């Protein structure tokens, strides 16, 4: 609590004084004391009610009430194992806040996600830190009290929840998804149920999930992560883009749940803003925002597709250029206009000699027009008059003349 409320203070006296004051007013109580003398404080029923009135009008949901339950025979407080888990959740939130990821009212615990079969998958911690590049992050804190396959089941339920439609979804979309479940993948995320609860992630895919392991060994963490990667692959792994282009290395994260893992010990030693997060499917550790980003996702696909389209266009242009006809008279290549004239059905009949280019064809047309004009002029000219022949001057010509 001290690290979460006063991360800059070196001592927790101010926080302890405030908690004691709230305890005097019966608003909080001590749930348990850890082995290292850390105290786990929770809201009382009265404090829970006042907190709801104070925060809920501002859109902040309060965690579920931690009730005091005792064994009817021994009188001992039940569920004490939850206390260690609650301390780990609070410590995780404190480390995130100390690193500038999320503000005090940006953390919520025990947030339920109701599935279609009415099962409620509760996230241990939900962080909203858009100013840190993490609009939403669902965290599961595991002290290795759960089997690795149980964590895979949690991941599957988050994946299923991200594919649900709201009750007031468009009837045509709902009918299509009901008849063919895979049709949900064609439905934009803005029309799905999860967008009613959380803002856009700013990245492809469903809301990201983080597994934070606490109070365990490196070997157990490695074995758990291996099971998550292998068995949980259908839920976190990207797919190939559906494209006719070859050589596309980008991946489609649109239907996947981004999953990152770390340990509470790494967060406390190096800070949540350090390279302590590992993304499933990748090697090495990164910062949280780098682990959540998809450098081989949509942005790379758009670039590769643009390059592939340009190369395809160049290839087609080269093939077309290789097929371009050459004039049999002058050796020049046909222009696009002349090529179309000689091949199109509507113009080929009037294209003249289809083996010559446009220039030679124009010369042919000019010669034909000149010849036709000369013939026309010759036909239109009047005939020239002929000379009279010399009259026959016979013997009687002189007498007739006289």
Secondary structure, DSSP 8 states (H G I E B T S, - for coil): -HHHH-TT-SS-HHHHHHHHHHHHTTSEEEEEE-TTS-EEEEE-HHHHHHHHHHHGGGT----------B-TTT--BS-THHHHHHHHHHHHHHHHHHTTSS-GGGEEEEEEEE-TTS-EEEEEEEEEEGGGTEEEEEEEEE-S-S-HHHHHHHHHHHHHHTT-B-TT--HHHHHHHHH-GGGGGGS-GGGBGGGGTS---SSSSEEEEEEEE-S--HHHHHHHHHHHHHHTHHHH--EE---S-SS---EE-TT-EEEEEEEHHHHHHH-TTSS-BEETT--S-B-HHHHH--TTSHHHHHHHHHHHHHHHHHHHHHHHHHT--B-TTT--B--HHHHHHHH-HHHHTTS--TTS-HHHHHHHHHHHHHHHHHHHHHHHS-------------TTHHHHH-
